[in-house]
Amino acid sequence: MKKNFFKVAAIQMNCVLGNKEENLNKAYSLITEAAKKQAKLIVLPELFSTGYRVEENDLELSEKLPGDTINWMKSVARELDIILVACITEESIVDRVLYDTAVIVDKSGLQSSYRKIYLWDQENVRFAKGKNYQTCSIEDLNIGLQICYEVGFPEGARILTLQGANLLIYPSAFGNARLYAWDIATRARALENGCFIIAANRIGTEKDETTFGGHSRIIDPTGKVLAEALDNEQIIVAELDLSLVEEQRRTIPYLRDLNIPLVIDEFSKFK
């Protein structure tokens, strides 16, 4: 059987609130280190360039797509010949509505973006909700994007898998108090979909009350954790054997046996 290998990395970092220059400089150092380890796709945490608890400055720190951070990512991707995945605050071109948006950028520029649909707590005040799921094919990867809290919603991951995803990516700022959910949900999304998972989380404490849990992870389609960070600033790297996707989906055929018409019919009852 042909084996397609792809080396990936997740960057776990702390951020300085509202200081894009300092955060981008730190990210560059960590990205460069990951690239030296031969990682070809590198994932950064949610709102990595601004910090998470910047709600009073969301509009000031937001960017249209593509904007300064996307252009920076493109420059780094071109320099290191890599693919970058991250999450920023997007200002809609149409109006001044803000979104929590994940992006995929390579040396050619912005390849895909995804606006967070399931918003956590006060994010419902800060951001509008996204409305679309879509995958992005790059080389042998078919990537589905989700963000942080959405790891607990199996429906989105399943939709992306049915669209062809073999890799689900979660840039995150997941809280330390709920690491028990992170532990179960990240592995469950991998197993039930027969997908690889990259979940890149934050560390640190912001505004003396929001503490992030770390434990970034790379998980294979059986739910096995291939690499995991602790609660410090760290880079984790793993090589994905993409042939495991088909193998696991044959071993436990959740997707083959999924009764889509029945699921649609039952969900329609809750409209």
Short mmCIF file of the C-alpha atoms (twelve columns), coordinates in Angstrom:
data_MODEL
# 
_entry.id   MODEL 
# 
loop_
_atom_site.group_PDB 
_atom_site.id 
_atom_site.type_symbol 
_atom_site.label_atom_id 
_atom_site.label_alt_id 
_atom_site.label_comp_id 
_atom_site.label_asym_id 
_atom_site.label_seq_id 
_atom_site.Cartn_x 
_atom_site.Cartn_y 
_atom_site.Cartn_z 
_atom_site.pdbx_PDB_model_num 
ATOM 1   C CA . MET A 1   0.000   0.000  0.000  1 
ATOM 2   C CA . LYS A 2   1.286   3.434  -0.912 1 
ATOM 3   C CA . LYS A 3   2.191   5.554  2.092  1 
ATOM 4   C CA . ASN A 4   1.960   9.322  1.937  1 
ATOM 5   C CA . PHE A 5   3.838   11.000 4.748  1 
ATOM 6   C CA . PHE A 6   3.452   14.621 5.729  1 
ATOM 7   C CA . LYS A 7   5.274   16.241 8.650  1 
ATOM 8   C CA . VAL A 8   3.281   18.798 10.643 1 
ATOM 9   C CA . ALA A 9   3.727   20.930 13.747 1 
ATOM 10  C CA . ALA A 10  1.610   22.712 16.342 1 
ATOM 11  C CA . ILE A 11  2.962   25.799 18.089 1 
ATOM 12  C CA . GLN A 12  1.913   26.376 21.686 1 
ATOM 13  C CA . MET A 13  2.648   29.933 22.763 1 
ATOM 14  C CA . ASN A 14  1.776   32.760 25.112 1 
ATOM 15  C CA . CYS A 15  0.854   36.154 23.668 1 
ATOM 16  C CA . VAL A 16  1.199   39.801 24.625 1 
ATOM 17  C CA . LEU A 17  -2.211  41.457 24.662 1 
ATOM 18  C CA . GLY A 18  -2.649  43.865 21.772 1 
ATOM 19  C CA . ASN A 19  0.997   43.797 20.652 1 
ATOM 20  C CA . LYS A 20  1.057   42.415 17.116 1 
ATOM 21  C CA . GLU A 21  4.720   43.171 16.512 1 
ATOM 22  C CA . GLU A 22  5.914   41.280 19.561 1 
ATOM 23  C CA . ASN A 23  3.576   38.343 18.927 1 
ATOM 24  C CA . LEU A 24  4.595   38.056 15.288 1 
ATOM 25  C CA . ASN A 25  8.268   38.178 16.237 1 
ATOM 26  C CA . LYS A 26  7.773   35.387 18.757 1 
ATOM 27  C CA . ALA A 27  5.716   33.354 16.291 1 
ATOM 28  C CA . TYR A 28  8.410   33.764 13.633 1 
ATOM 29  C CA . SER A 29  11.042  32.342 15.968 1 
ATOM 30  C CA . LEU A 30  8.866   29.339 16.813 1 
ATOM 31  C CA . ILE A 31  7.820   28.783 13.187 1 
ATOM 32  C CA . THR A 32  11.455  28.849 12.092 1 
ATOM 33  C CA . GLU A 33  12.316  26.254 14.714 1 
ATOM 34  C CA . ALA A 34  9.448   24.037 13.553 1 
ATOM 35  C CA . ALA A 35  10.582  24.381 9.929  1 
ATOM 36  C CA . LYS A 36  14.085  23.279 10.945 1 
ATOM 37  C CA . LYS A 37  12.440  20.087 12.178 1 
ATOM 38  C CA . GLN A 38  11.136  19.618 8.586  1 
ATOM 39  C CA . ALA A 39  7.517   20.453 9.385  1 
ATOM 40  C CA . LYS A 40  5.723   21.444 6.170  1 
ATOM 41  C CA . LEU A 41  2.447   22.541 7.765  1 
ATOM 42  C CA . ILE A 42  2.540   24.565 10.985 1 
ATOM 43  C CA . VAL A 43  -0.460  25.555 13.111 1 
ATOM 44  C CA . LEU A 44  -0.635  28.567 15.455 1 
ATOM 45  C CA . PRO A 45  -3.193  29.177 18.238 1 
ATOM 46  C CA . GLU A 46  -6.417  31.180 18.105 1 
ATOM 47  C CA . LEU A 47  -5.905  34.982 17.843 1 
ATOM 48  C CA . PHE A 48  -2.156  34.438 18.105 1 
ATOM 49  C CA . SER A 49  -1.163  37.867 16.788 1 
ATOM 50  C CA . THR A 50  -3.249  39.914 19.229 1 
ATOM 51  C CA . GLY A 51  -3.912  37.754 22.258 1 
ATOM 52  C CA . TYR A 52  -7.394  36.548 23.134 1 
ATOM 53  C CA . ARG A 53  -8.811  38.961 25.745 1 
ATOM 54  C CA . VAL A 54  -8.633  42.112 23.644 1 
ATOM 55  C CA . GLU A 55  -12.382 42.629 23.427 1 
ATOM 56  C CA . GLU A 56  -12.200 46.385 24.032 1 
ATOM 57  C CA . ASN A 57  -9.852  46.717 21.043 1 
ATOM 58  C CA . ASP A 58  -11.319 44.128 18.676 1 
ATOM 59  C CA . LEU A 59  -12.190 46.589 15.927 1 
ATOM 60  C CA . GLU A 60  -8.852  48.388 16.161 1 
ATOM 61  C CA . LEU A 61  -6.922  45.106 15.987 1 
ATOM 62  C CA . SER A 62  -9.073  43.455 13.319 1 
ATOM 63  C CA . GLU A 63  -7.940  43.035 9.718  1 
ATOM 64  C CA . LYS A 64  -9.624  42.636 6.379  1 
ATOM 65  C CA . LEU A 65  -8.604  39.602 4.341  1 
ATOM 66  C CA . PRO A 66  -5.946  39.679 3.164  1 
ATOM 67  C CA . GLY A 67  -4.370  42.121 5.605  1 
ATOM 68  C CA . ASP A 68  -1.094  42.679 7.413  1 
ATOM 69  C CA . THR A 69  -1.040  39.356 9.270  1 
ATOM 70  C CA . ILE A 70  -1.972  37.365 6.159  1 
ATOM 71  C CA . ASN A 71  0.738   39.168 4.183  1 
ATOM 72  C CA . TRP A 72  3.216   38.417 6.980  1 
ATOM 73  C CA . MET A 73  2.200   34.743 6.913  1 
ATOM 74  C CA . LYS A 74  2.634   34.651 3.138  1 
ATOM 75  C CA . SER A 75  6.130   36.116 3.449  1 
ATOM 76  C CA . VAL A 76  7.130   33.561 6.100  1 
ATOM 77  C CA . ALA A 77  5.584   30.708 4.119  1 
ATOM 78  C CA . ARG A 78  7.530   31.759 1.029  1 
ATOM 79  C CA . GLU A 79  10.786  32.126 2.958  1 
ATOM 80  C CA . LEU A 80  10.512  28.698 4.627  1 
ATOM 81  C CA . ASP A 81  8.473   26.864 1.934  1 
ATOM 82  C CA . ILE A 82  5.730   25.889 4.385  1 
ATOM 83  C CA . ILE A 83  1.973   26.089 4.921  1 
ATOM 84  C CA . LEU A 84  0.713   28.140 7.874  1 
ATOM 85  C CA . VAL A 85  -2.618  27.848 9.654  1 
ATOM 86  C CA . ALA A 86  -3.690  30.492 12.183 1 
ATOM 87  C CA . CYS A 87  -6.658  32.420 13.510 1 
ATOM 88  C CA . ILE A 88  -7.210  36.191 13.599 1 
ATOM 89  C CA . THR A 89  -9.974  38.749 14.094 1 
ATOM 90  C CA . GLU A 90  -11.398 39.514 10.661 1 
ATOM 91  C CA . GLU A 91  -13.261 42.682 9.732  1 
ATOM 92  C CA . SER A 92  -15.730 41.972 6.946  1 
ATOM 93  C CA . ILE A 93  -15.064 43.854 3.720  1 
ATOM 94  C CA . VAL A 94  -18.798 44.311 3.232  1 
ATOM 95  C CA . ASP A 95  -19.412 46.017 6.596  1 
ATOM 96  C CA . ARG A 96  -17.668 46.404 9.957  1 
ATOM 97  C CA . VAL A 97  -18.856 43.075 11.353 1 
ATOM 98  C CA . LEU A 98  -16.084 41.089 13.050 1 
ATOM 99  C CA . TYR A 99  -15.415 37.365 12.844 1 
ATOM 100 C CA . ASP A 100 -13.097 34.936 14.633 1 
ATOM 101 C CA . THR A 101 -11.504 33.546 11.488 1 
ATOM 102 C CA . ALA A 102 -9.084  30.705 10.780 1 
ATOM 103 C CA . VAL A 103 -6.906  30.922 7.675  1 
ATOM 104 C CA . ILE A 104 -4.636  28.726 5.581  1 
ATOM 105 C CA . VAL A 105 -1.736  30.571 3.932  1 
ATOM 106 C CA . ASP A 106 1.052   29.231 1.737  1 
ATOM 107 C CA . LYS A 107 3.733   30.919 -0.344 1 
ATOM 108 C CA . SER A 108 1.094   31.938 -2.898 1 
ATOM 109 C CA . GLY A 109 -1.039  33.677 -0.286 1 
ATOM 110 C CA . LEU A 110 -4.417  33.092 1.342  1 
ATOM 111 C CA . GLN A 111 -5.800  29.700 0.305  1 
ATOM 112 C CA . SER A 112 -8.819  29.350 2.570  1 
ATOM 113 C CA . SER A 113 -10.623 31.019 5.464  1 
ATOM 114 C CA . TYR A 114 -13.250 29.832 7.926  1 
ATOM 115 C CA . ARG A 115 -15.405 31.969 10.215 1 
ATOM 116 C CA . LYS A 116 -16.120 30.407 13.596 1 
ATOM 117 C CA . ILE A 117 -19.722 29.222 13.808 1 
ATOM 118 C CA . TYR A 118 -20.012 28.116 17.442 1 
ATOM 119 C CA . LEU A 119 -18.934 31.020 19.639 1 
ATOM 120 C CA . TRP A 120 -17.897 30.613 23.280 1 
ATOM 121 C CA . ASP A 121 -19.440 32.771 25.997 1 
ATOM 122 C CA . GLN A 122 -18.612 36.485 25.411 1 
ATOM 123 C CA . GLU A 123 -17.487 35.746 21.854 1 
ATOM 124 C CA . ASN A 124 -21.202 35.955 21.078 1 
ATOM 125 C CA . VAL A 125 -20.974 39.678 21.840 1 
ATOM 126 C CA . ARG A 126 -17.631 40.226 20.111 1 
ATOM 127 C CA . PHE A 127 -18.137 38.323 16.855 1 
ATOM 128 C CA . ALA A 128 -20.729 37.428 14.265 1 
ATOM 129 C CA . LYS A 129 -21.265 33.753 13.507 1 
ATOM 130 C CA . GLY A 130 -19.916 32.126 10.399 1 
ATOM 131 C CA . LYS A 131 -22.276 30.242 8.106  1 
ATOM 132 C CA . ASN A 132 -20.249 27.865 5.934  1 
ATOM 133 C CA . TYR A 133 -18.127 24.719 6.115  1 
ATOM 134 C CA . GLN A 134 -15.584 24.069 3.402  1 
ATOM 135 C CA . THR A 135 -12.411 22.068 2.937  1 
ATOM 136 C CA . CYS A 136 -9.138  23.116 1.319  1 
ATOM 137 C CA . SER A 137 -6.930  20.748 -0.676 1 
ATOM 138 C CA . ILE A 138 -3.178  21.347 -0.547 1 
ATOM 139 C CA . GLU A 139 -0.827  18.642 -1.817 1 
ATOM 140 C CA . ASP A 140 -2.062  15.340 -0.286 1 
ATOM 141 C CA . LEU A 141 -4.001  17.085 2.466  1 
ATOM 142 C CA . ASN A 142 -7.693  17.911 2.423  1 
ATOM 143 C CA . ILE A 143 -8.025  20.254 5.395  1 
ATOM 144 C CA . GLY A 144 -11.106 21.111 7.403  1 
ATOM 145 C CA . LEU A 145 -10.889 24.103 9.728  1 
ATOM 146 C CA . GLN A 146 -12.603 24.468 13.098 1 
ATOM 147 C CA . ILE A 147 -11.747 26.738 16.034 1 
ATOM 148 C CA . CYS A 148 -11.316 25.992 19.763 1 
ATOM 149 C CA . TYR A 149 -14.766 25.489 21.408 1 
ATOM 150 C CA . GLU A 150 -15.964 23.828 18.197 1 
ATOM 151 C CA . VAL A 151 -13.974 20.700 19.069 1 
ATOM 152 C CA . GLY A 152 -16.969 19.807 21.249 1 
ATOM 153 C CA . PHE A 153 -19.406 19.899 18.309 1 
ATOM 154 C CA . PRO A 154 -19.097 16.630 16.345 1 
ATOM 155 C CA . GLU A 155 -21.479 17.817 13.616 1 
ATOM 156 C CA . GLY A 156 -19.030 20.300 12.081 1 
ATOM 157 C CA . ALA A 157 -16.180 17.802 12.046 1 
ATOM 158 C CA . ARG A 158 -18.438 15.193 10.455 1 
ATOM 159 C CA . ILE A 159 -19.629 17.589 7.736  1 
ATOM 160 C CA . LEU A 160 -16.026 18.442 6.856  1 
ATOM 161 C CA . THR A 161 -15.118 14.747 6.797  1 
ATOM 162 C CA . LEU A 162 -18.006 13.999 4.454  1 
ATOM 163 C CA . GLN A 163 -16.669 16.798 2.247  1 
ATOM 164 C CA . GLY A 164 -13.419 14.833 2.030  1 
ATOM 165 C CA . ALA A 165 -11.272 16.094 4.903  1 
ATOM 166 C CA . ASN A 166 -8.445  13.821 6.039  1 
ATOM 167 C CA . LEU A 167 -7.066  16.431 8.466  1 
ATOM 168 C CA . LEU A 168 -9.048  18.589 10.901 1 
ATOM 169 C CA . ILE A 169 -7.277  21.600 12.414 1 
ATOM 170 C CA . TYR A 170 -8.280  23.481 15.573 1 
ATOM 171 C CA . PRO A 171 -6.412  26.736 16.350 1 
ATOM 172 C CA . SER A 172 -7.447  27.257 19.980 1 
ATOM 173 C CA . ALA A 173 -7.436  29.364 23.111 1 
ATOM 174 C CA . PHE A 174 -8.970  26.608 25.243 1 
ATOM 175 C CA . GLY A 175 -9.330  27.193 28.967 1 
ATOM 176 C CA . ASN A 176 -7.419  25.264 31.603 1 
ATOM 177 C CA . ALA A 177 -10.601 24.681 33.634 1 
ATOM 178 C CA . ARG A 178 -12.053 22.560 30.838 1 
ATOM 179 C CA . LEU A 179 -9.057  20.454 29.835 1 
ATOM 180 C CA . TYR A 180 -11.072 17.316 30.620 1 
ATOM 181 C CA . ALA A 181 -13.302 18.217 27.647 1 
ATOM 182 C CA . TRP A 182 -10.283 18.982 25.445 1 
ATOM 183 C CA . ASP A 183 -8.775  15.583 26.227 1 
ATOM 184 C CA . ILE A 184 -11.872 13.610 25.282 1 
ATOM 185 C CA . ALA A 185 -13.164 15.739 22.409 1 
ATOM 186 C CA . THR A 186 -9.901  15.987 20.430 1 
ATOM 187 C CA . ARG A 187 -9.471  12.218 20.428 1 
ATOM 188 C CA . ALA A 188 -13.148 11.556 19.752 1 
ATOM 189 C CA . ARG A 189 -13.209 13.799 16.665 1 
ATOM 190 C CA . ALA A 190 -10.208 11.880 15.285 1 
ATOM 191 C CA . LEU A 191 -11.621 8.412  15.955 1 
ATOM 192 C CA . GLU A 192 -15.212 8.923  14.817 1 
ATOM 193 C CA . ASN A 193 -14.114 10.525 11.533 1 
ATOM 194 C CA . GLY A 194 -10.965 8.513  10.835 1 
ATOM 195 C CA . CYS A 195 -9.085  11.829 10.513 1 
ATOM 196 C CA . PHE A 196 -5.846  13.296 11.729 1 
ATOM 197 C CA . ILE A 197 -6.262  16.169 14.185 1 
ATOM 198 C CA . ILE A 198 -3.962  19.110 14.910 1 
ATOM 199 C CA . ALA A 199 -5.106  21.152 17.909 1 
ATOM 200 C CA . ALA A 200 -2.799  24.093 18.699 1 
ATOM 201 C CA . ASN A 201 -3.646  25.709 22.038 1 
ATOM 202 C CA . ARG A 202 -2.567  28.777 24.010 1 
ATOM 203 C CA . ILE A 203 -0.810  28.995 27.352 1 
ATOM 204 C CA . GLY A 204 -0.661  31.849 29.855 1 
ATOM 205 C CA . THR A 205 -3.156  33.956 31.781 1 
ATOM 206 C CA . GLU A 206 -4.821  37.123 30.521 1 
ATOM 207 C CA . LYS A 207 -6.459  39.833 32.650 1 
ATOM 208 C CA . ASP A 208 -5.766  37.747 35.774 1 
ATOM 209 C CA . GLU A 209 -8.793  35.555 35.112 1 
ATOM 210 C CA . THR A 210 -8.507  33.698 31.805 1 
ATOM 211 C CA . THR A 211 -5.970  30.863 31.994 1 
ATOM 212 C CA . PHE A 212 -5.302  28.725 28.932 1 
ATOM 213 C CA . GLY A 213 -4.674  25.010 29.227 1 
ATOM 214 C CA . GLY A 214 -1.928  24.184 26.747 1 
ATOM 215 C CA . HIS A 215 -1.704  20.464 25.917 1 
ATOM 216 C CA . SER A 216 -1.624  21.055 22.159 1 
ATOM 217 C CA . ARG A 217 -1.948  17.750 20.358 1 
ATOM 218 C CA . ILE A 218 -1.455  15.896 17.098 1 
ATOM 219 C CA . ILE A 219 -3.716  12.824 16.905 1 
ATOM 220 C CA . ASP A 220 -3.984  9.989  14.400 1 
ATOM 221 C CA . PRO A 221 -7.221  8.479  12.962 1 
ATOM 222 C CA . THR A 222 -7.368  5.799  15.694 1 
ATOM 223 C CA . GLY A 223 -7.437  8.464  18.414 1 
ATOM 224 C CA . LYS A 224 -3.796  7.875  19.347 1 
ATOM 225 C CA . VAL A 225 -1.961  10.998 20.495 1 
ATOM 226 C CA . LEU A 226 1.187   11.196 18.351 1 
ATOM 227 C CA . ALA A 227 2.596   14.283 20.091 1 
ATOM 228 C CA . GLU A 228 1.433   16.441 22.984 1 
ATOM 229 C CA . ALA A 229 2.738   19.583 24.669 1 
ATOM 230 C CA . LEU A 230 2.492   20.256 28.386 1 
ATOM 231 C CA . ASP A 231 1.673   23.693 29.818 1 
ATOM 232 C CA . ASN A 232 4.729   25.603 28.604 1 
ATOM 233 C CA . GLU A 233 5.716   27.309 25.350 1 
ATOM 234 C CA . GLN A 234 6.504   24.433 23.062 1 
ATOM 235 C CA . ILE A 235 6.597   23.072 19.509 1 
ATOM 236 C CA . ILE A 236 5.295   19.583 18.817 1 
ATOM 237 C CA . VAL A 237 6.005   17.750 15.555 1 
ATOM 238 C CA . ALA A 238 4.662   14.528 14.081 1 
ATOM 239 C CA . GLU A 239 4.745   12.741 10.753 1 
ATOM 240 C CA . LEU A 240 1.325   11.871 9.381  1 
ATOM 241 C CA . ASP A 241 1.001   8.610  7.471  1 
ATOM 242 C CA . LEU A 242 -2.017  9.519  5.363  1 
ATOM 243 C CA . SER A 243 -2.623  5.900  4.368  1 
ATOM 244 C CA . LEU A 244 -3.916  5.381  7.927  1 
ATOM 245 C CA . VAL A 245 -7.030  7.391  7.064  1 
ATOM 246 C CA . GLU A 246 -8.408  4.816  4.631  1 
ATOM 247 C CA . GLU A 247 -7.150  1.957  6.785  1 
ATOM 248 C CA . GLN A 248 -8.939  3.178  9.913  1 
ATOM 249 C CA . ARG A 249 -12.134 3.976  8.016  1 
ATOM 250 C CA . ARG A 250 -12.220 0.357  6.868  1 
ATOM 251 C CA . THR A 251 -11.377 -0.978 10.331 1 
ATOM 252 C CA . ILE A 252 -14.270 0.890  11.987 1 
ATOM 253 C CA . PRO A 253 -16.600 1.970  9.164  1 
ATOM 254 C CA . TYR A 254 -18.458 4.809  10.898 1 
ATOM 255 C CA . LEU A 255 -18.675 6.801  7.678  1 
ATOM 256 C CA . ARG A 256 -19.820 3.872  5.543  1 
ATOM 257 C CA . ASP A 257 -22.570 2.969  7.995  1 
ATOM 258 C CA . LEU A 258 -23.759 6.498  8.721  1 
ATOM 259 C CA . ASN A 259 -27.479 6.780  7.938  1 
ATOM 260 C CA . ILE A 260 -27.463 10.300 6.518  1 
ATOM 261 C CA . PRO A 261 -31.145 10.452 5.462  1 
ATOM 262 C CA . LEU A 262 -32.253 9.411  8.967  1 
ATOM 263 C CA . VAL A 263 -29.924 11.921 10.621 1 
ATOM 264 C CA . ILE A 264 -31.222 14.726 8.393  1 
ATOM 265 C CA . ASP A 265 -34.815 13.735 9.111  1 
ATOM 266 C CA . GLU A 266 -34.286 13.626 12.878 1 
ATOM 267 C CA . PHE A 267 -32.407 16.945 12.986 1 
ATOM 268 C CA . SER A 268 -35.147 18.580 10.918 1 
ATOM 269 C CA . LYS A 269 -37.552 17.963 13.797 1 
ATOM 270 C CA . PHE A 270 -35.657 20.477 15.949 1 
ATOM 271 C CA . LYS A 271 -35.960 23.453 13.608 1 
# 
